[in-house]
């Protein structure tokens, strides 16, 4: 009943938004109190003529078809994927003063609401329509404070929008070790060569219904020794700006989730007892004349990663590390070729534990080749990926290999 009500609410929001856009587009420019603009890859913007209010609207969708084989020798499908992977709407602007900003992002497709994850969590027990809802204030051109729900300052691939990726989705390293979104206070300092970010948040992730006794502490340092990237080019994968000079970013994130209540800290199923989780994340990005290289090393540890209920059932934090390497080249016709290698490696405590031998997390390795044709930057692109996935059972010394393919079209404004 609650889910049905939420879905009806979601569709009502969607219809109300579309009505607002049609209304804005029908206003007579001479009589309107608003100035209406369209910007390349930035959607539609309306600014009140007395500059007391603005709203910028964007939408995007990702339509996907995917295939995964039973094994590398048995090509019969283990899984097909035909769905709207993401359907998003964004609103941002200022109120009263250009220094006081807001940002809202909503998701509407079933695959984009973390439907499966929410069914096993009492902390987050409904589909996630609200992705971001944050208010920020620019204290100076370099310093910003914010309050609300948004992405934590974690690994770059997670912070980069899913609409600005060069593969159909993020890597298995990100899927396993990212720290995602949370609700709380955020600080940002940005300069030509140094970016500092921090957050003090609840620790339970987005749209949580309750919090533990502990909080979530995150800090990030980014160094750009050759100066800033071209505008927006550090917020997307690949080098669509074709940097005329070499650009490099080196970054590190520290995250401590005190009394975490979910298997991934801010994500995942409920743990049977609170656990302290520590994440360390390092990433590097280089871009020059259409060539891009990206590297990540993510680790997670916990003081007591295995939890158990009165019936003897186990739930554990996935402790271990992941490594991602990714490179690409953008040809002059806006066709991009990209390659990716990602591995996730569990700690021995969650696959070879003498006290809990039934716990057996796997090592995973995934190779991918991607081809993307950009027709209008990341707002209109067609992507094709092929992959080779290896799952290794370290406890039994066995492995399973699979082949897969993904076709995706992304369209937005």
C-alpha positions as CSV (number, residue, x, y, z in Angstrom):
1,X,0.0,0.0,0.0
2,X,2.8,2.4,1.0
3,X,4.8,1.7,-2.2
4,X,1.7,2.1,-4.4
5,X,1.0,5.5,-2.8
6,X,4.6,6.5,-3.3
7,X,4.5,5.5,-7.0
8,X,1.3,7.5,-7.5
9,X,3.0,10.5,-5.8
10,X,6.0,10.0,-8.1
11,X,3.9,10.1,-11.3
12,X,2.0,13.1,-10.0
13,X,5.4,14.9,-9.5
14,X,6.3,13.9,-13.1
15,X,3.1,15.3,-14.5
16,X,3.3,18.5,-12.5
17,X,6.8,19.0,-13.8
18,X,5.9,18.5,-17.4
19,X,3.0,20.9,-16.9
20,X,5.4,23.5,-15.5
21,X,7.7,23.2,-18.5
22,X,4.8,23.5,-21.0
23,X,3.6,26.6,-19.2
24,X,7.0,28.2,-19.2
25,X,7.4,27.5,-22.9
26,X,4.0,29.1,-23.7
27,X,4.5,32.4,-21.8
28,X,4.6,35.5,-24.0
29,X,8.1,36.9,-23.7
30,X,6.9,40.5,-23.6
31,X,4.4,40.0,-20.8
32,X,6.4,37.4,-18.8
33,X,8.0,38.2,-15.4
34,X,10.6,35.6,-16.4
35,X,13.5,35.5,-18.9
36,X,13.6,32.1,-20.5
37,X,17.0,30.6,-21.7
38,X,18.2,27.4,-23.3
39,X,21.8,26.4,-22.8
40,X,23.9,23.8,-24.5
41,X,23.7,20.6,-22.4
42,X,22.2,22.6,-19.5
43,X,18.5,22.4,-20.2
44,X,15.9,25.2,-19.9
45,X,16.4,28.0,-17.4
46,X,13.9,30.7,-16.3
47,X,15.2,33.7,-14.4
48,X,12.9,36.2,-12.7
49,X,13.5,39.7,-14.2
50,X,14.2,41.2,-10.8
51,X,16.8,38.4,-10.2
52,X,15.1,37.1,-7.1
53,X,14.6,33.6,-8.3
54,X,15.8,31.2,-11.0
55,X,15.0,27.6,-12.0
56,X,16.9,25.4,-14.4
57,X,15.3,22.2,-15.6
58,X,16.9,19.1,-17.2
59,X,15.8,15.5,-17.9
60,X,17.5,12.5,-19.2
61,X,16.7,8.8,-19.8
62,X,18.9,5.7,-20.4
63,X,17.2,3.0,-22.4
64,X,19.1,-0.3,-22.2
65,X,19.3,-3.8,-23.7
66,X,21.7,-6.2,-22.1
67,X,22.8,-9.9,-22.3
68,X,24.9,-12.1,-20.0
69,X,25.8,-15.7,-21.0
70,X,25.6,-18.8,-18.7
71,X,29.4,-19.3,-19.1
72,X,32.1,-18.5,-21.6
73,X,31.5,-21.8,-23.4
74,X,27.7,-21.9,-22.9
75,X,26.3,-18.8,-24.7
76,X,22.7,-19.5,-23.7
77,X,21.5,-16.5,-21.8
78,X,21.6,-16.5,-18.0
79,X,20.0,-13.1,-18.1
80,X,18.5,-10.5,-20.5
81,X,18.1,-6.9,-19.5
82,X,15.5,-4.8,-21.4
83,X,14.5,-1.7,-19.4
84,X,14.6,2.0,-18.8
85,X,17.7,2.0,-16.6
86,X,17.4,5.6,-15.5
87,X,14.9,8.4,-15.9
88,X,15.9,11.5,-14.1
89,X,14.7,15.1,-13.6
90,X,16.9,17.9,-12.2
91,X,16.0,21.3,-10.9
92,X,18.4,23.9,-9.7
93,X,18.7,27.6,-9.3
94,X,18.8,30.4,-6.7
95,X,16.3,32.1,-4.4
96,X,16.5,35.8,-3.3
97,X,20.2,35.9,-3.9
98,X,22.5,34.2,-6.5
99,X,24.6,33.0,-3.5
100,X,21.7,30.9,-2.1
101,X,21.2,27.9,-4.3
102,X,19.2,24.7,-4.4
103,X,19.5,21.4,-6.2
104,X,16.9,18.7,-6.6
105,X,17.2,15.5,-8.5
106,X,14.4,12.9,-8.8
107,X,14.4,9.4,-10.3
108,X,11.3,7.7,-11.8
109,X,12.3,4.3,-13.3
110,X,12.0,1.2,-11.2
111,X,15.6,0.3,-12.0
112,X,16.7,3.7,-10.7
113,X,15.0,3.6,-7.3
114,X,17.2,0.8,-5.7
115,X,14.0,-1.2,-5.5
116,X,15.7,-4.5,-4.6
117,X,18.0,-3.0,-2.0
118,X,15.2,-1.2,-0.1
119,X,13.1,-4.4,0.3
120,X,15.7,-5.8,2.9
121,X,16.2,-2.6,4.8
122,X,14.1,-1.2,7.7
123,X,16.2,2.0,7.5
124,X,15.2,2.7,3.9
125,X,12.0,0.8,3.2
126,X,10.6,2.5,0.1
127,X,11.7,3.2,-3.4
128,X,14.2,6.1,-3.7
129,X,12.5,8.8,-5.7
130,X,14.5,11.6,-4.1
131,X,18.2,11.4,-5.1
132,X,19.3,14.9,-4.1
133,X,17.6,17.7,-2.2
134,X,20.3,20.2,-1.0
135,X,20.5,23.9,-0.2
136,X,23.9,25.6,-0.5
137,X,25.3,29.1,0.1
138,X,28.4,30.5,-1.5
139,X,30.4,32.3,1.3
140,X,32.9,33.4,-1.4
141,X,33.8,32.4,-5.0
142,X,35.9,29.6,-3.5
143,X,34.0,28.5,-0.4
144,X,30.6,26.9,-0.2
145,X,28.5,25.3,2.6
146,X,25.5,23.1,2.1
147,X,22.8,21.2,4.0
148,X,20.6,18.4,2.8
149,X,20.9,15.1,0.9
150,X,23.4,14.7,-1.9
151,X,26.5,12.7,-2.9
152,X,29.3,12.4,-0.4
153,X,32.7,13.6,-1.6
154,X,33.9,10.1,-2.4
155,X,35.6,8.4,-5.4
156,X,35.4,10.4,-8.6
157,X,33.6,7.8,-10.6
158,X,30.7,7.9,-8.1
159,X,30.7,11.7,-7.9
160,X,30.6,12.0,-11.7
161,X,26.9,11.8,-12.9
162,X,25.7,8.6,-14.4
163,X,24.8,10.7,-17.4
164,X,28.4,11.6,-18.0
165,X,29.9,8.0,-18.2
166,X,31.8,6.5,-21.2
167,X,30.5,3.0,-20.4
168,X,26.8,2.1,-19.9
169,X,27.4,2.0,-16.1
170,X,30.0,2.5,-13.4
171,X,32.5,-0.3,-12.6
172,X,32.0,-3.2,-10.2
173,X,34.6,-1.5,-7.9
174,X,32.3,1.5,-7.5
175,X,29.3,-0.8,-7.1
176,X,31.0,-2.6,-4.2
177,X,32.9,0.1,-2.4
178,X,31.3,3.5,-3.1
179,X,30.0,5.6,-0.2
180,X,27.1,7.1,-2.2
181,X,24.8,9.8,-0.8
182,X,23.8,10.8,2.7
183,X,22.0,13.6,4.6
184,X,23.9,16.3,6.6
185,X,26.3,19.2,6.3
186,X,28.8,19.7,3.5
187,X,31.8,22.0,3.0
188,X,33.6,22.7,-0.3
189,X,36.7,24.8,-1.0
190,X,37.9,25.1,-4.7
191,X,40.9,26.8,-6.2
192,X,43.0,26.5,-9.3
193,X,45.2,23.8,-7.9
194,X,43.5,22.5,-4.7
195,X,40.0,21.3,-3.8
196,X,39.0,20.4,-0.2
197,X,35.7,18.8,0.6
198,X,34.2,17.6,3.9
199,X,30.9,16.2,5.2
200,X,29.3,15.4,8.5
201,X,26.2,13.2,7.8
202,X,23.8,10.7,9.3
203,X,25.6,7.6,8.0
204,X,22.4,5.7,7.0
205,X,22.3,6.9,3.3
206,X,19.6,8.6,1.3
207,X,16.0,8.8,2.4
208,X,16.6,6.9,5.7
209,X,13.8,6.7,8.2
210,X,16.0,6.5,11.3
211,X,19.6,7.0,12.4
212,X,22.0,5.2,14.7
213,X,23.9,6.8,17.6
214,X,26.9,7.4,15.4
215,X,27.6,9.8,12.5
216,X,29.4,9.6,9.2
217,X,32.7,11.6,8.7
218,X,34.1,12.2,5.2
219,X,37.0,14.3,3.9
220,X,38.5,14.6,0.5
221,X,41.6,16.3,-1.0
222,X,42.1,16.9,-4.7
223,X,45.3,18.3,-6.2
224,X,45.4,19.5,-9.8
225,X,49.1,20.2,-10.4
226,X,48.6,21.5,-14.0
227,X,45.7,23.8,-13.1
228,X,42.0,23.4,-13.6
229,X,40.4,21.3,-16.3
230,X,38.3,22.9,-19.0
231,X,34.9,23.9,-17.5
232,X,33.0,20.7,-16.7
233,X,35.7,18.3,-18.1
234,X,36.6,17.1,-14.7
235,X,32.9,16.2,-14.1
236,X,32.7,13.6,-17.0
237,X,34.6,10.6,-18.2
238,X,36.6,10.8,-21.4
239,X,38.1,14.0,-22.8
240,X,35.2,15.6,-24.7
241,X,36.9,19.0,-24.3
242,X,40.1,17.8,-26.0
243,X,42.3,19.5,-23.4
244,X,45.0,21.5,-25.3
245,X,47.4,21.1,-22.3
246,X,47.9,18.1,-20.1
247,X,45.5,18.0,-17.1
248,X,45.9,15.8,-14.0
249,X,43.9,15.3,-10.8
250,X,45.2,13.3,-7.8
251,X,42.7,12.7,-5.0
252,X,42.2,10.9,-1.7
253,X,39.1,10.4,0.4
254,X,38.8,9.2,4.0
255,X,35.4,8.1,5.4
256,X,34.5,6.8,8.8
257,X,31.0,5.6,9.5
258,X,30.4,5.2,13.2
259,X,27.9,2.6,14.2
260,X,26.9,1.8,10.6
261,X,23.7,-0.1,10.3
262,X,23.9,-1.3,6.7
263,X,26.3,-3.7,4.9
264,X,27.7,-1.0,2.7
265,X,27.5,1.8,5.4
266,X,25.2,4.1,3.5
267,X,24.0,1.3,1.2
268,X,22.9,-2.3,1.4
269,X,20.9,-4.6,3.7
270,X,20.5,-4.1,7.4
271,X,23.2,-5.5,9.6
272,X,22.1,-7.4,12.7
273,X,24.2,-5.1,14.9
274,X,26.0,-1.8,14.3
275,X,29.6,-1.9,12.9
276,X,32.3,0.8,12.6
277,X,33.3,1.0,8.9
278,X,36.4,2.8,7.5
279,X,36.8,3.6,3.8
280,X,40.0,4.8,2.1
281,X,39.7,5.9,-1.6
282,X,42.4,7.1,-4.0
283,X,41.9,8.1,-7.6
284,X,43.8,9.8,-10.4
285,X,42.6,11.2,-13.8
286,X,44.6,12.5,-16.7
287,X,43.3,14.1,-19.9
288,X,45.1,15.5,-23.0
289,X,43.9,16.0,-26.6
290,X,41.2,13.4,-26.6
291,X,43.1,10.8,-24.5
292,X,41.9,10.0,-21.0
293,X,43.2,7.7,-18.3
294,X,41.6,7.0,-15.0
295,X,42.7,4.9,-12.0
296,X,41.0,4.1,-8.7
297,X,42.0,2.1,-5.6
298,X,39.2,1.7,-3.0
299,X,39.4,-0.1,0.4
300,X,37.0,-0.9,3.1
301,X,37.6,-2.3,6.6
302,X,35.4,-2.8,9.7
303,X,36.1,-3.6,13.3
304,X,33.8,-6.6,13.4
305,X,32.4,-7.1,9.8
306,X,30.3,-10.2,10.5
307,X,27.0,-9.8,12.3
308,X,24.6,-12.6,13.4
309,X,21.0,-12.7,14.6
310,X,19.3,-15.0,17.2
311,X,18.5,-17.5,14.5
312,X,22.2,-17.8,13.4
313,X,21.8,-15.9,10.1
314,X,24.8,-13.9,9.0
315,X,25.2,-10.5,7.4
316,X,28.6,-9.1,6.8
317,X,30.2,-5.9,5.6
318,X,32.2,-6.6,2.3
319,X,35.7,-5.7,3.5
320,X,38.5,-5.8,1.0
321,X,39.8,-3.6,-1.8
322,X,39.1,-2.9,-5.5
323,X,41.2,-1.6,-8.3
324,X,39.9,0.1,-11.5
325,X,41.9,1.1,-14.6
326,X,40.2,2.8,-17.5
327,X,41.4,4.6,-20.6
328,X,39.9,6.0,-23.8
329,X,40.5,8.0,-26.9
330,X,38.1,10.3,-28.6
331,X,38.4,10.5,-32.4
332,X,37.7,13.6,-34.4
333,X,34.3,12.3,-35.5
334,X,33.3,12.1,-31.8
335,X,33.5,8.3,-31.8
336,X,35.2,7.1,-28.6
337,X,37.0,3.8,-27.9
338,X,37.4,2.9,-24.2
339,X,38.8,0.0,-22.2
340,X,38.3,-1.0,-18.6
341,X,39.6,-3.5,-16.1
342,X,38.0,-3.7,-12.7
343,X,38.7,-6.2,-9.8
344,X,37.2,-6.6,-6.3
345,X,39.0,-8.6,-3.7
346,X,37.4,-9.7,-0.4
347,X,39.4,-9.9,2.8
348,X,40.0,-13.4,4.1
349,X,37.7,-12.8,7.1
350,X,34.7,-13.0,4.8
351,X,35.6,-15.9,2.6
352,X,37.8,-18.2,4.8
353,X,36.5,-17.8,8.3
354,X,37.0,-20.8,10.7
355,X,34.1,-19.6,13.0
356,X,31.7,-18.9,10.1
357,X,32.7,-21.2,7.2
358,X,29.4,-20.7,5.5
359,X,30.4,-17.1,4.7
360,X,32.0,-17.1,1.3
361,X,32.3,-13.8,-0.6
362,X,33.8,-14.0,-4.1
363,X,36.6,-12.3,-6.0
364,X,35.4,-10.7,-9.2
365,X,37.2,-9.4,-12.3
366,X,35.6,-7.7,-15.2
367,X,37.1,-6.6,-18.6
368,X,35.2,-4.3,-20.8
369,X,35.5,-2.6,-24.2
370,X,33.2,0.3,-25.0
371,X,32.4,2.2,-28.1
372,X,30.4,5.5,-27.8
373,X,29.2,7.8,-30.5
374,X,28.5,11.3,-29.1
375,X,25.9,13.3,-31.2
376,X,25.4,16.1,-28.7
377,X,28.0,15.5,-25.9
378,X,26.7,13.3,-23.1
379,X,23.1,14.5,-23.7
380,X,22.7,12.4,-26.8
381,X,24.9,9.3,-27.2
382,X,24.7,5.7,-28.3
383,X,26.9,3.2,-26.4
384,X,27.9,-0.4,-27.0
385,X,29.9,-2.5,-24.5
386,X,31.2,-6.0,-24.5
387,X,32.4,-7.6,-21.3
388,X,34.2,-10.6,-19.9
389,X,33.3,-11.4,-16.2
390,X,35.2,-13.8,-13.9
391,X,33.9,-14.9,-10.5
392,X,36.4,-16.7,-8.4
393,X,35.5,-18.8,-5.4
394,X,38.6,-18.4,-3.2
395,X,37.4,-20.9,-0.6
396,X,36.8,-23.7,-3.1
397,X,39.4,-22.6,-5.7
398,X,36.9,-22.6,-8.6
399,X,35.9,-19.9,-11.0
400,X,33.1,-19.0,-13.4
401,X,33.5,-17.0,-16.6
402,X,30.8,-15.2,-18.5
403,X,30.4,-13.1,-21.6
404,X,28.1,-10.1,-21.9
405,X,27.0,-7.2,-24.0
406,X,25.1,-3.9,-23.4
407,X,23.5,-1.5,-25.9
408,X,22.3,1.8,-24.5
409,X,20.9,5.1,-25.8
410,X,20.9,8.2,-23.6
411,X,18.9,11.2,-24.4
412,X,18.4,14.4,-22.4
413,X,18.6,18.2,-22.3
